[in-house]
């Protein structure tokens, strides 16, 4: 079962990403180390598989 977009955003915020805003349904997140990611969609909507992979990848980049 796919995660909700709000769950992915929560994971990013827990990892230290800051919401830098965006237009419409887009949200731009940036970490102080310079890692960026953009998520789009409604908060209550299901996250797409590529979004889940991308969030996981960006969080793993922090651990290096």
PDB file of N, CA, C and O in Angstrom:
ATOM      1  N   UNK A   1       0.845  -1.176   0.000  1.00  0.00           N
ATOM      2  CA  UNK A   1       0.000   0.000   0.000  1.00  0.00           C
ATOM      3  C   UNK A   1       0.895   1.247   0.000  1.00  0.00           C
ATOM      4  O   UNK A   1       1.797   1.356   0.831  1.00  0.00           O
ATOM      5  N   UNK A   2       0.659   2.176  -0.913  1.00  0.00           N
ATOM      6  CA  UNK A   2       1.533   3.356  -0.996  1.00  0.00           C
ATOM      7  C   UNK A   2       1.352   4.282   0.196  1.00  0.00           C
ATOM      8  O   UNK A   2       0.277   4.357   0.790  1.00  0.00           O
ATOM      9  N   UNK A   3       2.425   4.982   0.532  1.00  0.00           N
ATOM     10  CA  UNK A   3       2.370   5.973   1.595  1.00  0.00           C
ATOM     11  C   UNK A   3       1.625   7.201   1.090  1.00  0.00           C
ATOM     12  O   UNK A   3       1.500   7.418  -0.115  1.00  0.00           O
ATOM     13  N   UNK A   4       1.141   7.985   2.017  1.00  0.00           N
ATOM     14  CA  UNK A   4       0.531   9.260   1.673  1.00  0.00           C
ATOM     15  C   UNK A   4       1.649  10.292   1.518  1.00  0.00           C
ATOM     16  O   UNK A   4       2.716  10.159   2.117  1.00  0.00           O
ATOM     17  N   UNK A   5       1.397  11.304   0.722  1.00  0.00           N
ATOM     18  CA  UNK A   5       2.397  12.335   0.489  1.00  0.00           C
ATOM     19  C   UNK A   5       2.790  13.013   1.794  1.00  0.00           C
ATOM     20  O   UNK A   5       3.953  13.371   1.979  1.00  0.00           O
ATOM     21  N   UNK A   6       1.838  13.193   2.699  1.00  0.00           N
ATOM     22  CA  UNK A   6       2.152  13.842   3.972  1.00  0.00           C
ATOM     23  C   UNK A   6       3.153  13.025   4.781  1.00  0.00           C
ATOM     24  O   UNK A   6       3.939  13.594   5.538  1.00  0.00           O
ATOM     25  N   UNK A   7       3.137  11.688   4.634  1.00  0.00           N
ATOM     26  CA  UNK A   7       4.084  10.828   5.334  1.00  0.00           C
ATOM     27  C   UNK A   7       5.502  11.047   4.803  1.00  0.00           C
ATOM     28  O   UNK A   7       6.462  11.091   5.573  1.00  0.00           O
ATOM     29  N   UNK A   8       5.622  11.185   3.471  1.00  0.00           N
ATOM     30  CA  UNK A   8       6.939  11.446   2.889  1.00  0.00           C
ATOM     31  C   UNK A   8       7.484  12.792   3.355  1.00  0.00           C
ATOM     32  O   UNK A   8       8.673  12.921   3.647  1.00  0.00           O
ATOM     33  N   UNK A   9       6.611  13.788   3.422  1.00  0.00           N
ATOM     34  CA  UNK A   9       7.025  15.110   3.881  1.00  0.00           C
ATOM     35  C   UNK A   9       7.487  15.047   5.331  1.00  0.00           C
ATOM     36  O   UNK A   9       8.472  15.684   5.703  1.00  0.00           O
ATOM     37  N   UNK A  10       6.775  14.280   6.146  1.00  0.00           N
ATOM     38  CA  UNK A  10       7.167  14.111   7.549  1.00  0.00           C
ATOM     39  C   UNK A  10       8.551  13.469   7.654  1.00  0.00           C
ATOM     40  O   UNK A  10       9.368  13.888   8.474  1.00  0.00           O
ATOM     41  N   UNK A  11       8.816  12.462   6.833  1.00  0.00           N
ATOM     42  CA  UNK A  11      10.127  11.805   6.836  1.00  0.00           C
ATOM     43  C   UNK A  11      11.227  12.790   6.455  1.00  0.00           C
ATOM     44  O   UNK A  11      12.297  12.793   7.064  1.00  0.00           O
ATOM     45  N   UNK A  12      10.969  13.626   5.449  1.00  0.00           N
ATOM     46  CA  UNK A  12      11.956  14.621   5.040  1.00  0.00           C
ATOM     47  C   UNK A  12      12.224  15.620   6.155  1.00  0.00           C
ATOM     48  O   UNK A  12      13.376  15.964   6.420  1.00  0.00           O
ATOM     49  N   UNK A  13      11.168  16.087   6.808  1.00  0.00           N
ATOM     50  CA  UNK A  13      11.332  17.056   7.883  1.00  0.00           C
ATOM     51  C   UNK A  13      12.088  16.444   9.052  1.00  0.00           C
ATOM     52  O   UNK A  13      12.894  17.125   9.687  1.00  0.00           O
ATOM     53  N   UNK A  14      11.843  15.170   9.349  1.00  0.00           N
ATOM     54  CA  UNK A  14      12.566  14.482  10.423  1.00  0.00           C
ATOM     55  C   UNK A  14      14.053  14.365  10.101  1.00  0.00           C
ATOM     56  O   UNK A  14      14.891  14.344  11.003  1.00  0.00           O
ATOM     57  N   UNK A  15      14.377  14.288   8.805  1.00  0.00           N
ATOM     58  CA  UNK A  15      15.773  14.178   8.372  1.00  0.00           C
ATOM     59  C   UNK A  15      16.458  15.537   8.299  1.00  0.00           C
ATOM     60  O   UNK A  15      17.658  15.610   8.037  1.00  0.00           O
ATOM     61  N   UNK A  16      15.703  16.622   8.529  1.00  0.00           N
ATOM     62  CA  UNK A  16      16.312  17.951   8.550  1.00  0.00           C
ATOM     63  C   UNK A  16      16.062  18.793   7.314  1.00  0.00           C
ATOM     64  O   UNK A  16      16.667  19.855   7.169  1.00  0.00           O
ATOM     65  N   UNK A  17      15.192  18.353   6.421  1.00  0.00           N
ATOM     66  CA  UNK A  17      14.867  19.138   5.239  1.00  0.00           C
ATOM     67  C   UNK A  17      13.891  20.253   5.615  1.00  0.00           C
ATOM     68  O   UNK A  17      13.050  20.079   6.497  1.00  0.00           O
ATOM     69  N   UNK A  18      14.009  21.386   4.947  1.00  0.00           N
ATOM     70  CA  UNK A  18      13.143  22.537   5.191  1.00  0.00           C
ATOM     71  C   UNK A  18      12.308  22.791   3.947  1.00  0.00           C
ATOM     72  O   UNK A  18      12.824  22.768   2.830  1.00  0.00           O
ATOM     73  N   UNK A  19      11.013  23.032   4.143  1.00  0.00           N
ATOM     74  CA  UNK A  19      10.112  23.339   3.044  1.00  0.00           C
ATOM     75  C   UNK A  19      10.382  24.762   2.579  1.00  0.00           C
ATOM     76  O   UNK A  19      10.187  25.715   3.333  1.00  0.00           O
ATOM     77  N   UNK A  20      10.831  24.905   1.334  1.00  0.00           N
ATOM     78  CA  UNK A  20      11.149  26.217   0.780  1.00  0.00           C
ATOM     79  C   UNK A  20       9.997  26.783  -0.042  1.00  0.00           C
ATOM     80  O   UNK A  20      10.176  27.766  -0.761  1.00  0.00           O
ATOM     81  N   UNK A  21       8.806  26.170   0.056  1.00  0.00           N
ATOM     82  CA  UNK A  21       7.644  26.665  -0.677  1.00  0.00           C
ATOM     83  C   UNK A  21       7.595  26.099  -2.085  1.00  0.00           C
ATOM     84  O   UNK A  21       8.347  25.188  -2.430  1.00  0.00           O
ATOM     85  N   UNK A  22       6.708  26.645  -2.886  1.00  0.00           N
ATOM     86  CA  UNK A  22       6.553  26.182  -4.256  1.00  0.00           C
ATOM     87  C   UNK A  22       5.268  26.731  -4.837  1.00  0.00           C
ATOM     88  O   UNK A  22       4.522  27.443  -4.165  1.00  0.00           O
ATOM     89  N   UNK A  23       5.016  26.399  -6.080  1.00  0.00           N
ATOM     90  CA  UNK A  23       3.811  26.868  -6.757  1.00  0.00           C
ATOM     91  C   UNK A  23       2.803  25.739  -6.869  1.00  0.00           C
ATOM     92  O   UNK A  23       3.149  24.605  -7.202  1.00  0.00           O
ATOM     93  N   UNK A  24       1.566  26.065  -6.589  1.00  0.00           N
ATOM     94  CA  UNK A  24       0.508  25.067  -6.719  1.00  0.00           C
ATOM     95  C   UNK A  24       0.718  23.906  -5.765  1.00  0.00           C
ATOM     96  O   UNK A  24       0.885  24.104  -4.561  1.00  0.00           O
ATOM     97  N   UNK A  25       0.710  22.705  -6.300  1.00  0.00           N
ATOM     98  CA  UNK A  25       0.853  21.516  -5.462  1.00  0.00           C
ATOM     99  C   UNK A  25       2.316  21.095  -5.296  1.00  0.00           C
ATOM    100  O   UNK A  25       2.587  20.045  -4.714  1.00  0.00           O
ATOM    101  N   UNK A  26       3.248  21.885  -5.789  1.00  0.00           N
ATOM    102  CA  UNK A  26       4.668  21.549  -5.685  1.00  0.00           C
ATOM    103  C   UNK A  26       5.256  22.092  -4.389  1.00  0.00           C
ATOM    104  O   UNK A  26       4.948  23.206  -3.965  1.00  0.00           O
ATOM    105  N   UNK A  27       6.109  21.283  -3.773  1.00  0.00           N
ATOM    106  CA  UNK A  27       6.801  21.678  -2.552  1.00  0.00           C
ATOM    107  C   UNK A  27       8.281  21.397  -2.737  1.00  0.00           C
ATOM    108  O   UNK A  27       8.671  20.285  -3.096  1.00  0.00           O
ATOM    109  N   UNK A  28       9.102  22.405  -2.491  1.00  0.00           N
ATOM    110  CA  UNK A  28      10.549  22.286  -2.640  1.00  0.00           C
ATOM    111  C   UNK A  28      11.181  22.164  -1.265  1.00  0.00           C
ATOM    112  O   UNK A  28      10.963  23.006  -0.394  1.00  0.00           O
ATOM    113  N   UNK A  29      11.959  21.116  -1.077  1.00  0.00           N
ATOM    114  CA  UNK A  29      12.645  20.893   0.192  1.00  0.00           C
ATOM    115  C   UNK A  29      14.142  20.982  -0.026  1.00  0.00           C
ATOM    116  O   UNK A  29      14.664  20.546  -1.052  1.00  0.00           O
ATOM    117  N   UNK A  30      14.828  21.555   0.961  1.00  0.00           N
ATOM    118  CA  UNK A  30      16.281  21.689   0.877  1.00  0.00           C
ATOM    119  C   UNK A  30      16.879  21.384   2.237  1.00  0.00           C
ATOM    120  O   UNK A  30      16.329  21.755   3.274  1.00  0.00           O
ATOM    121  N   UNK A  31      18.016  20.702   2.215  1.00  0.00           N
ATOM    122  CA  UNK A  31      18.753  20.397   3.435  1.00  0.00           C
ATOM    123  C   UNK A  31      19.938  21.338   3.501  1.00  0.00           C
ATOM    124  O   UNK A  31      20.400  21.824   2.469  1.00  0.00           O
ATOM    125  N   UNK A  32      20.433  21.600   4.690  1.00  0.00           N
ATOM    126  CA  UNK A  32      21.565  22.524   4.837  1.00  0.00           C
ATOM    127  C   UNK A  32      22.824  22.036   4.120  1.00  0.00           C
ATOM    128  O   UNK A  32      23.732  22.824   3.856  1.00  0.00           O
ATOM    129  N   UNK A  33      22.882  20.750   3.806  1.00  0.00           N
ATOM    130  CA  UNK A  33      24.018  20.206   3.056  1.00  0.00           C
ATOM    131  C   UNK A  33      23.885  20.447   1.557  1.00  0.00           C
ATOM    132  O   UNK A  33      24.765  20.062   0.787  1.00  0.00           O
ATOM    133  N   UNK A  34      22.783  21.085   1.134  1.00  0.00           N
ATOM    134  CA  UNK A  34      22.592  21.412  -0.270  1.00  0.00           C
ATOM    135  C   UNK A  34      21.795  20.395  -1.067  1.00  0.00           C
ATOM    136  O   UNK A  34      21.660  20.533  -2.283  1.00  0.00           O
ATOM    137  N   UNK A  35      21.270  19.388  -0.410  1.00  0.00           N
ATOM    138  CA  UNK A  35      20.475  18.370  -1.098  1.00  0.00           C
ATOM    139  C   UNK A  35      19.055  18.895  -1.259  1.00  0.00           C
ATOM    140  O   UNK A  35      18.455  19.390  -0.304  1.00  0.00           O
ATOM    141  N   UNK A  36      18.521  18.786  -2.471  1.00  0.00           N
ATOM    142  CA  UNK A  36      17.183  19.303  -2.768  1.00  0.00           C
ATOM    143  C   UNK A  36      16.293  18.224  -3.351  1.00  0.00           C
ATOM    144  O   UNK A  36      16.761  17.280  -3.988  1.00  0.00           O
ATOM    145  N   UNK A  37      14.989  18.386  -3.118  1.00  0.00           N
ATOM    146  CA  UNK A  37      13.990  17.487  -3.690  1.00  0.00           C
ATOM    147  C   UNK A  37      12.678  18.265  -3.833  1.00  0.00           C
ATOM    148  O   UNK A  37      12.349  19.108  -2.998  1.00  0.00           O
ATOM    149  N   UNK A  38      11.946  17.971  -4.892  1.00  0.00           N
ATOM    150  CA  UNK A  38      10.635  18.577  -5.117  1.00  0.00           C
ATOM    151  C   UNK A  38       9.585  17.476  -5.146  1.00  0.00           C
ATOM    152  O   UNK A  38       9.734  16.474  -5.846  1.00  0.00           O
ATOM    153  N   UNK A  39       8.524  17.679  -4.376  1.00  0.00           N
ATOM    154  CA  UNK A  39       7.393  16.747  -4.365  1.00  0.00           C
ATOM    155  C   UNK A  39       6.155  17.482  -4.842  1.00  0.00           C
ATOM    156  O   UNK A  39       5.963  18.658  -4.534  1.00  0.00           O
ATOM    157  N   UNK A  40       5.322  16.789  -5.591  1.00  0.00           N
ATOM    158  CA  UNK A  40       4.077  17.396  -6.055  1.00  0.00           C
ATOM    159  C   UNK A  40       2.917  16.481  -5.731  1.00  0.00           C
ATOM    160  O   UNK A  40       3.067  15.261  -5.656  1.00  0.00           O
ATOM    161  N   UNK A  41       1.765  17.084  -5.544  1.00  0.00           N
ATOM    162  CA  UNK A  41       0.553  16.323  -5.266  1.00  0.00           C
ATOM    163  C   UNK A  41      -0.133  16.832  -4.016  1.00  0.00           C
ATOM    164  O   UNK A  41       0.418  17.633  -3.261  1.00  0.00           O
ATOM    165  N   UNK A  42      -1.349  16.348  -3.815  1.00  0.00           N
ATOM    166  CA  UNK A  42      -2.127  16.718  -2.638  1.00  0.00           C
ATOM    167  C   UNK A  42      -1.608  15.961  -1.422  1.00  0.00           C
ATOM    168  O   UNK A  42      -1.191  14.809  -1.538  1.00  0.00           O
ATOM    169  N   UNK A  43      -1.632  16.603  -0.254  1.00  0.00           N
ATOM    170  CA  UNK A  43      -1.126  15.987   0.967  1.00  0.00           C
ATOM    171  C   UNK A  43      -1.820  14.672   1.289  1.00  0.00           C
ATOM    172  O   UNK A  43      -1.185  13.736   1.775  1.00  0.00           O
ATOM    173  N   UNK A  44      -3.099  14.595   1.024  1.00  0.00           N
ATOM    174  CA  UNK A  44      -3.854  13.382   1.357  1.00  0.00           C
ATOM    175  C   UNK A  44      -3.785  12.329   0.257  1.00  0.00           C
ATOM    176  O   UNK A  44      -4.323  11.233   0.411  1.00  0.00           O
ATOM    177  N   UNK A  45      -3.123  12.658  -0.856  1.00  0.00           N
ATOM    178  CA  UNK A  45      -3.036  11.726  -1.964  1.00  0.00           C
ATOM    179  C   UNK A  45      -1.940  10.688  -1.766  1.00  0.00           C
ATOM    180  O   UNK A  45      -0.998  10.894  -1.001  1.00  0.00           O
ATOM    181  N   UNK A  46      -2.081   9.570  -2.471  1.00  0.00           N
ATOM    182  CA  UNK A  46      -1.053   8.530  -2.423  1.00  0.00           C
ATOM    183  C   UNK A  46       0.193   9.015  -3.142  1.00  0.00           C
ATOM    184  O   UNK A  46       0.121   9.649  -4.195  1.00  0.00           O
ATOM    185  N   UNK A  47       1.345   8.699  -2.545  1.00  0.00           N
ATOM    186  CA  UNK A  47       2.615   9.038  -3.178  1.00  0.00           C
ATOM    187  C   UNK A  47       2.878   8.054  -4.308  1.00  0.00           C
ATOM    188  O   UNK A  47       2.537   6.876  -4.205  1.00  0.00           O
ATOM    189  N   UNK A  48       3.472   8.527  -5.361  1.00  0.00           N
ATOM    190  CA  UNK A  48       3.835   7.675  -6.488  1.00  0.00           C
ATOM    191  C   UNK A  48       5.082   6.870  -6.101  1.00  0.00           C
ATOM    192  O   UNK A  48       5.876   7.327  -5.280  1.00  0.00           O
ATOM    193  N   UNK A  49       5.260   5.686  -6.681  1.00  0.00           N
ATOM    194  CA  UNK A  49       6.434   4.874  -6.348  1.00  0.00           C
ATOM    195  C   UNK A  49       7.761   5.607  -6.564  1.00  0.00           C
ATOM    196  O   UNK A  49       8.695   5.434  -5.780  1.00  0.00           O
ATOM    197  N   UNK A  50       7.854   6.433  -7.630  1.00  0.00           N
ATOM    198  CA  UNK A  50       9.104   7.151  -7.872  1.00  0.00           C
ATOM    199  C   UNK A  50       9.353   8.199  -6.786  1.00  0.00           C
ATOM    200  O   UNK A  50      10.505   8.501  -6.475  1.00  0.00           O
ATOM    201  N   UNK A  51       8.290   8.754  -6.209  1.00  0.00           N
ATOM    202  CA  UNK A  51       8.460   9.737  -5.140  1.00  0.00           C
ATOM    203  C   UNK A  51       9.000   9.066  -3.885  1.00  0.00           C
ATOM    204  O   UNK A  51       9.877   9.607  -3.212  1.00  0.00           O
ATOM    205  N   UNK A  52       8.471   7.883  -3.573  1.00  0.00           N
ATOM    206  CA  UNK A  52       8.959   7.145  -2.408  1.00  0.00           C
ATOM    207  C   UNK A  52      10.434   6.784  -2.580  1.00  0.00           C
ATOM    208  O   UNK A  52      11.221   6.917  -1.642  1.00  0.00           O
ATOM    209  N   UNK A  53      10.809   6.326  -3.779  1.00  0.00           N
ATOM    210  CA  UNK A  53      12.214   5.980  -4.052  1.00  0.00           C
ATOM    211  C   UNK A  53      13.112   7.204  -3.919  1.00  0.00           C
ATOM    212  O   UNK A  53      14.192   7.127  -3.335  1.00  0.00           O
ATOM    213  N   UNK A  54      12.662   8.337  -4.464  1.00  0.00           N
ATOM    214  CA  UNK A  54      13.469   9.551  -4.453  1.00  0.00           C
ATOM    215  C   UNK A  54      13.683  10.070  -3.028  1.00  0.00           C
ATOM    216  O   UNK A  54      14.786  10.497  -2.686  1.00  0.00           O
ATOM    217  N   UNK A  55      12.648  10.036  -2.205  1.00  0.00           N
ATOM    218  CA  UNK A  55      12.779  10.480  -0.814  1.00  0.00           C
ATOM    219  C   UNK A  55      13.759   9.578  -0.073  1.00  0.00           C
ATOM    220  O   UNK A  55      14.619  10.060   0.664  1.00  0.00           O
ATOM    221  N   UNK A  56      13.627   8.273  -0.270  1.00  0.00           N
ATOM    222  CA  UNK A  56      14.535   7.331   0.385  1.00  0.00           C
ATOM    223  C   UNK A  56      15.981   7.582  -0.057  1.00  0.00           C
ATOM    224  O   UNK A  56      16.898   7.550   0.764  1.00  0.00           O
ATOM    225  N   UNK A  57      16.177   7.829  -1.345  1.00  0.00           N
ATOM    226  CA  UNK A  57      17.506   8.078  -1.883  1.00  0.00           C
ATOM    227  C   UNK A  57      18.125   9.352  -1.290  1.00  0.00           C
ATOM    228  O   UNK A  57      19.300   9.365  -0.924  1.00  0.00           O
ATOM    229  N   UNK A  58      17.325  10.417  -1.200  1.00  0.00           N
ATOM    230  CA  UNK A  58      17.828  11.695  -0.676  1.00  0.00           C
ATOM    231  C   UNK A  58      18.182  11.596   0.797  1.00  0.00           C
ATOM    232  O   UNK A  58      19.170  12.184   1.238  1.00  0.00           O
ATOM    233  N   UNK A  59      17.387  10.857   1.564  1.00  0.00           N
ATOM    234  CA  UNK A  59      17.685  10.687   2.986  1.00  0.00           C
ATOM    235  C   UNK A  59      18.954   9.858   3.158  1.00  0.00           C
ATOM    236  O   UNK A  59      19.748  10.125   4.060  1.00  0.00           O
ATOM    237  N   UNK A  60      19.153   8.858   2.303  1.00  0.00           N
ATOM    238  CA  UNK A  60      20.366   8.052   2.373  1.00  0.00           C
ATOM    239  C   UNK A  60      21.597   8.867   1.999  1.00  0.00           C
ATOM    240  O   UNK A  60      22.685   8.600   2.510  1.00  0.00           O
ATOM    241  N   UNK A  61      21.451   9.854   1.119  1.00  0.00           N
ATOM    242  CA  UNK A  61      22.577  10.715   0.750  1.00  0.00           C
ATOM    243  C   UNK A  61      23.110  11.465   1.965  1.00  0.00           C
ATOM    244  O   UNK A  61      24.306  11.746   2.045  1.00  0.00           O
ATOM    245  N   UNK A  62      22.237  11.787   2.906  1.00  0.00           N
ATOM    246  CA  UNK A  62      22.655  12.498   4.120  1.00  0.00           C
ATOM    247  C   UNK A  62      23.563  11.653   4.991  1.00  0.00           C
ATOM    248  O   UNK A  62      24.425  12.179   5.695  1.00  0.00           O
ATOM    249  N   UNK A  63      23.369  10.344   4.944  1.00  0.00           N
ATOM    250  CA  UNK A  63      24.111   9.444   5.826  1.00  0.00           C
ATOM    251  C   UNK A  63      25.523   9.159   5.344  1.00  0.00           C
ATOM    252  O   UNK A  63      26.308   8.531   6.055  1.00  0.00           O
ATOM    253  N   UNK A  64      25.852   9.613   4.146  1.00  0.00           N
ATOM    254  CA  UNK A  64      27.196   9.367   3.611  1.00  0.00           C
ATOM    255  C   UNK A  64      28.205  10.309   4.184  1.00  0.00           C
ATOM    256  O   UNK A  64      29.384  10.236   3.838  1.00  0.00           O
TER     257      UNK A  64
END
